[in-house]
Amino acid sequence: MSRQSLSREQLQQRAARRHTWQEAAAGAPQIAALFEPRSPTFRTLDKKLVLGDEALRMLRALNDFDRRKVTEELLDIALHPNRLDADTGRRDWFQRLLPSRYPFKGYHYKIRYAIVPGRPVVIVDIFLDHDLLRSKLPDSMQRNALYRVNKMGTASFTPEFKRLGSKSEDVAVALEASWDTENATPTHRIETFHAAVNGMQNNLVKAAWLMGTHLETAYGDKAEPVDNYTLFFNPTDGLSRDLFECAFDKQNLMECSNNSQHLAAVLVEAQRRGHRTRWVAHSQGAIIFIAAVEFALQHYGVRLDRHSVCLHGAGCNVRQAELTCTRAGITIERVRNNPFDMVPNIFGPNDWSLSGLERSWKFRGLVGKGGPLASPHTLPYLGLETYVEQLRFTGHHELARYAQQFHPSEMA
């Protein structure tokens, strides 16, 4: 969270009307739900700050998760208005042990406000802080947020993938160049028809092109191409930490991770607007998606039937996902799990048969280090025949012969 103080002249130009916290709560149930009117926090906000029209409009438009985080910052401004150097760094490792705790000291919205001596602080505007959401930030400083990603090339991942290049690296470069990864635009809500949640160990650039590729496989065709989509970005915190987050979202003893709670609020906000969204959830993204749906059912009690999803390389148990989505009214349009992928097979778990365990073990080395084309996990699964060709194309001829001996009906 960063801050910017305005002069009195700027204030007069930009804040025509001002609303107390009590007035804001009376006119917006989503704001009223934040605090009880008699609570100390409500009284502090009502006494020490007022909201301009633009600030109030944005606060009302946010999803519940973002609104709570922004309100925490508003409270801090009300108590410490002269402290402009808001800390935007990460919490220390001990404070980040629980994935249900937000990992940064400040949120990724900028608040413009003005101080008038003897009067409440005037909150002029609230908007996304693009400096904190740039794609070129180090991986450790990238944040869980929504980004709009646009298609800018013609390359797509199809069974004719060899047309994209003579080497596997050329194919990956062509797929990445087809999406405007450098200019992924932060947004406060989903406005596109398609959306995606990425898996573990993806920075923003990789997540942007990879999820675009998955969406094209899931939903794209010539009559209705995927020209843009909204990425619910799941940032990486390193392999061990990402694995711990996966396990945390699968347990039932404590509330789900911060990412899943955020996604639950995004799903509910779009549902309340009546916005139709078709999702792809890949790898850890599938775990986050199902945990978010479960959280929404428990805490919001609303149907989410304006959403549908395709699960790709699902890190969750598909049967459990089907039950959860059915309760929420969400349609699972398709499941794409490569039968040689250890993530859905073992960690889902979805296939602990002897054959499933053998296949997973045989291909374990390609999951993280085989490159996008050889990996059974990274790119969308287009069928056994295409995957065998991918193995041959990347020089894994022995594994290609092994995979070719199977018939799809033999694999769960």
N, C-alpha and C positions, 0 to 999 in steps of 0.2 A: 504494500500500500504506500503510495506517495501522496504528498500534499502540496497545495499551491495557494498562497495567500493572495487575495485581491485587494486593490485599493478601494477607497470609498467611492471614487468616480466609476470604477469598473463595476462595483456592486450596484450602483444606481441604474446602470445600463442593463444589467443581466438578471436582476432579481426584482421583477415588478411586484410579485405577490409573495407573501411569506406565510407559512403554515406552522402552527405549533405541532408538537408530536401528538397531542390529544386530538387536534383537528385531523391530522393525517390518519390516525387510527380510526377515528369515527367515520372517515370516508373510504377506508380501504380495509376490508376484513383481513387481508393477508398481512398488513402491518399490525393490526390489532392483535393478531394471534401471537406476536412475538413476546409480549410481556403483559402481565396482569396490570390493570390501571393503577392498582394500589402498590405495586412493587417499587422498591427504591430505584431501579433502573428506569422504569417508565417516568417516574417523577423527575429524575435527573435530566433525561432527554427533553422532557416537556419544559423544564425550567431553564436549561442552559443552551438550547439551540432551537432554531426555526429552519424550515425547509423552503427553498425557492421552488417555483413551479417545475423547472427542469429536473431538479434533484428529486422531488416527490414523484414525478412521472417515471423516472428511472427506477426508483426504489420500489414502486408498485409493479413495474414490469419484470423485475428479477424473479428467478425461481427461488423457492424457499431457502435453499442452502446458501446461495449467493446473498440473499437478503439478510440472513443471520450474520454472515461474515462481515458484510458491509456495515451492519448496525453495530457490531462490536467496535469497528473503527470510528463510527460516529460517536459512540459513547466515550472513546478515548479522546477524541477531539473536544467533546463537551467538557471533559475534565481537565484536559491539558491543551488548550487552543494555541499556545505559543510554541509548542514543540513541533517544529516543521520537519525535523530530520527523522521521519518515521523509519524504523528498522524494517527492511524487506528481506533480510537474510534468512537462512535456514535455522531452525532450532537445533540445539546440540543433539548428539546421538542418543543420549538418555531420554530426552523429551520426545524423540521420534520412535521410541520402542513400540508404542501402540499405533498400528496403522489407522486407528479411528481418530487419531489426533492430527490436525492439519500441520504439515511439516515446516511451514514458513511462519515467521513472526508477524508478517503483515499480509493482507490479501491483495489480489491483483487488480483492484479498482482504484482509480485516482479520484480524490475528493477535493473540489475547489470550494473554498469557504472564505468568509471575510469576518474580521473582528471589529466590532464597534464598541468602544469603551462604555461600560455600564449597561450593555444590552446583550441578549443572547447571541451566540455565534450564528451567523447566517450561512447555511449550506447551500451553495449556489448550483453546483453540478456534481454529478456522479457518473463516471464513465470508465471503460476498460483502460488500464494502463499498458499501452502497447510496448513500452520499454521493458516491462517485466514479462512480456509474452512473445518476444522475438525468437525466431527459429534458430538464430545463430548463437544463442546463449549456450553455455556449457550444459551438458546433460543433467548435471546435478542441480542446476538452477531452473530447469524447465518445469512448468506447472500444469497441474490438471485443470484443463479449461476446454471450452468449445472453440473450434476453428472452422471457418468456411474454406474449403479447398476447391479450386477450379481445375478442370481439364484444359490443357493447352496444346496437346499433341494428338496423334492418331494411333499410337501404339497401344495394343491391348494384349493380354495374355490369352492365347487360344491354342488349340492343338497344332496350329501352323506357326508356333513360336520361333522356328528357325528363320523365318523371314525377317526377324528383327536383328539378326546378326549372326556371324559365323562362329562366335565364341559365347560361352555362357555369360561372361562379363558384359558383352555387347548387348545381350538381351536385357540384363538387369538395368543397364544404363538407359536403354531405350524406354523401358517401363517407367523408370524414375523421371526421365525428361518429359514424359507425357503429362505430368501433373505439376502444377505451379507450387512446388513445395516451399520455395523461398518466400512466397508472398501469401502463405496461409493466414487468413484474416481472423483475428479474435472476434467472437460474437457472444452476445449474452443469452441467445436462445436459438433454437432450430427453426430455420425458415425454408430449408431445402426438403425435397421429397425423400432423399436418402441420407442415412447417417451410419456411422460405424464406431466401434470401440476396438482399439488396437490391443495387442498382446504385450508380453513382457520384453524387456531389453530393446525397446524401440525409442529412439529420440524422435523429435517432432518431424524432421525431414523424412526419415524412413517410414514413420507411421503414416504420413500424408500420402506418399505414393503407394505404399503397400495396401492400405485400406481402400484407396481408390481402385486398385487392381482387383481386390476381392469383391468390391461392390459391382464392378463391371461384369465379373464372372457370375455373380448372384442374380443381377437384375438387368444388366445392359443388353440391348439389342438394337438393330438398325432403326427400328420404328421409334424406340424410346431410349436413346443413349443416356448414360450417366455423365452429364456435363459438369456437375458440381455436387458436393455433398458436405455434410457437417461432421467433423471429426470430434468425438469425445476423447480427448487425448489423455492416455494413461502413461505418464512419464516413468522412466526407469530409474531405479535407485541402486542398480547393480544386481547381479544374478542372485546372490543369497537373499537380499532384501526383497526382491521381486517374488522369489519362491515363498518367502515367509508371508507376503501379502496374499498370495494364492491360498495358502493353508488357512490364513486368518479368515478369509471370506467364505471358506467352506465350513468353518466351525459354527456351532449354534449356541455357544455359552455366552458370548459377548456380541455387541452390535457389530455390524460389518464395517469394512474399512471406510475411510474418508472418501475415497474415490467412488465407492458404491453408493454411499449416502448422497453424494453430489449427483450421480446419474439418476438416482431415484427421483430427486427433485426436478431434474430436467425432463424425465418421462412424464411426471405428473403435470408440470407446467404446459407441456405440449398437448397433453390429453385435455386439459381444461380449456385450452384454446381451440380444441377440435382439429388440431393439426395432424394430418396423416403422415406417418413416418415409417419407412422400410429400412431396417437395420441389418448390418452384418456385425457379428461379434466373433473375434478371432482369438483363439488361444486363451490367455488370461482374460481377455476381453469378454469371453463367454462366462467366465466365473463372475466377473464384475457385473455383467448384465443380469444374470440370474439372482445374484445377491441383492442388486438394486430393486428388482421386481419384488422379491420377498420383503425387503424393507418397506417398499411402497405399500404393499398389501397390509403390513402390520401397522404402519404409522399414518397412512393416509386413507386407507380403506376405500380406494377408488378402483374401478376397472380401467385397464389400460388398452382397450380394444382398438384404439387408433394407431397402435403400433403392431408391427410384425417383424420377425427376425429370421435370418439365416445364421446357423452356427457353423463356423469353419475351424477345423483343427481344435475342436472344443476341449478346453481344459476342465470342463465340468462333466458331470454324469448326465448323459442325454435324457435318460428316463426321468430323472429328478427334474431336469429342466422342463420337460414336457408337462409334468404335473404342476409345476409352479406357474408356467405360462398359461396353462388351461385355466387355473384359478383366476388369473388376471385378465383373461380374455385376449391374450396375445397369441397370434398364430405363428408357429415355427414353420416357415415356408419350406426350408430344406436344411439338411445336415450334410456337410461335406467333410468327412474325416478320411484322410489317407490311411489305408489299412496297414501301412508300414510305419506309421507315426506313433512314437511312444507316448506323446502328450495325451491324446484322447484315449489311447488303448490302456495305458498303465495309470496315468495320473488322473484320468477322468473320474473314476475308472469306467471304461466301457467295454473292454475286451481282455479279460484275464484268462482266456483259454490258452492251452499249450501253444497252439498255433499263433495266437495273438502275442504272447510273450516272446516266442521265438522271433517272429517278424520284427517286433519292437527292438529286441536286443541286437539283431543283425544290422539294423539301420540306425542305431543310436548315435553313431559317430557323425552322421550326416545332418542330424537335427539342428545342431548349433554351429557346426563348422564346415558343412558341405557346400555352402553358398546357396543363394535363393533357389536356383534351378534344380540342384540335386537334392536339396532338403525335402523330406516328405512333409514338412511342417510349414514352411514359410509362405510359399505361393499357393493359390487355390488348387485343390485337387480336381483335375479334369477327367479322371478315369484312369484305369489301369494301363491301357495302351499308351496314352499320352505320357504317363509317368515313366514307363519303361523307356520311351524315347528320350525323356529328359535325362535318365541315367546314362543312356548310351552317349548322348550329346555331351555330357560332362565327363565322360571317360570311365564311368563306373560299370564296366561291362559285366563283371562277375555278379554284381548286385542286380543288374538288369536281367541276366539269365535266371537268377533266383526268383525275382519278382514275376517273371513271365510264366513260371510254372503254375502259378495260382490262377484260379478262376474267381471272379468277384463273388460268386455265390458261396465259396468256401470260407470267405472272410466276413466276420461280424461287422 
